[in-house]
Amino acid sequence: MNQSSVPRFMNVKQVADYLQLNEKKVYTLVSEGKIPGTKITGKWLFPRELVDQWMLESSHGGVLTDRLVLAGSDDPLLYRAIMHLAAEMQSHALVSYSCTGTQLGLSLLARQRADVCAMHWGPAAESHYRHPALLRHYPQHHDWILVRIFQREQGLIVAPDLLAQAPDVGVAALLATDLRWAMRQEGAGSQRYLQETCMRYGIDGSRFNVAVHAYSERDAAATIAMGHADIAPGARSAAREFGLAFVPIGWEAFDLALHKRIYFRALFQKLMEYLKGSDCQTTAQRLGGYDFSEIGRLIWTL
């Protein structure tokens, strides 16, 4: 196939011709999650630039194969997946996870201090335009892609004894109560979700009784478990992890933003394989509040 005639987004037949493979092999590569592609209205499309990068990285075994640094939003299941990968690699590679919140994580990604940024920013139904809009704030976004790993249930993490007294209490009632808050930092996805929920119910969040500031999902839950606060915004899985009560508000998309070349790094592919595996799925069921129906989907690229 003449390079100049290759479209920017190739279908199955075109990518098969481009790579000199048969179409059946292309479908096999897709099912194994090895070739970068996305399904739109039932049709597979393959960004030519990513296919080229995949071939180069595969040929050379990837670059910086001994490091994978994740920043951004905190999640109990993602944390366990990363710890599993770190234990598997031992001293052969550095795998780390710095829970900074969504916006700071993107800044670290832009400055190349992190390889991957975990992010969530509002309701799942709006993530297809909200998440790309966040990425466009950074000049480097032209080299980034966005990969979905799961949706998760977002809400209010609450001290169990409070709900024991009023098990049917709703979100609006909790927001209007003078409870001690473990408040997240600005730029955290859970804080953003809380602010929008307050606006929806006509609650002035600036009047909350803030007992402590928490800088990660699990930090907020731990603060409540230790009795230093009564309530915090966060995911169902974080509440379950610390034996706390949970009042749901809605579902959010949890995505990974990363440089295109990082997608093909062996360590990132190992992480994705573990997230798709049965052990991780079992852990997700135990924690609760996860939906993996779109895992591995390429959400956005330029």
C-alpha positions, 0 to 999 in steps of 0.5 A: 500500500502506498504510504501517501494513500493510507488514510489517517484512520484505517478499517480492518481491510486497510490495516490488514493491507498496511501490515501485510496480514490477513483480516482474520489475524487483525481481528485476533490482534484486536481481541487480544488487545495488542493492536491499537483500535477503537470501535465506532458504531460497530466498526473497527478503526485503527489510527495510522499513527498509533499503528506505526508507533505500535510497530516501532515499539514492538520491534525494539522491545519498547523504551524505558521498559523498566519504569512506569509512573502513574499519577492522578486520581486515587482508586482502591482497585487500581492501587491493588493492580499496580501493587501486583505489577510491582510485586511481579516485577520485583527489582527489574522495574520501578512501578509507582502510583502517586495519588495527586488528584486529576488536575495535578496528575495531568500537570505532572503528565504534561511536564513528563514527571509521570507516564500515566494520569488516572482521571475522573471528572463528573458523571459518566454520561458526560465523560466523552467530552469532559475528559478530552476538554481537560486534556486540551488545556495542555499544549502536549495533548496532541501526543496523548491518548485516553484509555477507559479502564472502568466506570465506578460508583461515586457518592458520599462515604459516611461513618457507619454509626450515622447511617445506623441511626437513619438508614434511609437518609438521602444525599440532600439530607446529608449535605444539609447536616452539620457533619464533620467533613474530610474535604478533598483538595481542589482539582480532585475528581471527587471534589468536583463531583461533590461541588456539582452535587451541591449545586444540584441540591441548592446547598452552599458547600462553602459552609461545610464544617471541614474537620480535615483536608484529605489528599486522596480517596483512601486518605479521606476514608481512613480519616473517617475510619479513625473517627476524625471526620464523619463524611467525605466524597468518594467511591463505593470501593473506598468505603467498602475497603475501610468498612464504612457506609456509602450513599450513592450519587451516580456513576463516573468514568475512570480513564487513563491519560498517557503519551501515545508511546507509553501505550506500547510499553510492556509494563503498561500492557501488563497492567492492562492485562491484569485489570482485565484478568479474573483475579482483578475482576474478583477483587472488583466484585468484593469492593463493589461499585465497578463496571468493566464493560468498556475496559481498554476502549480508546476514548480519545486521540488526535 
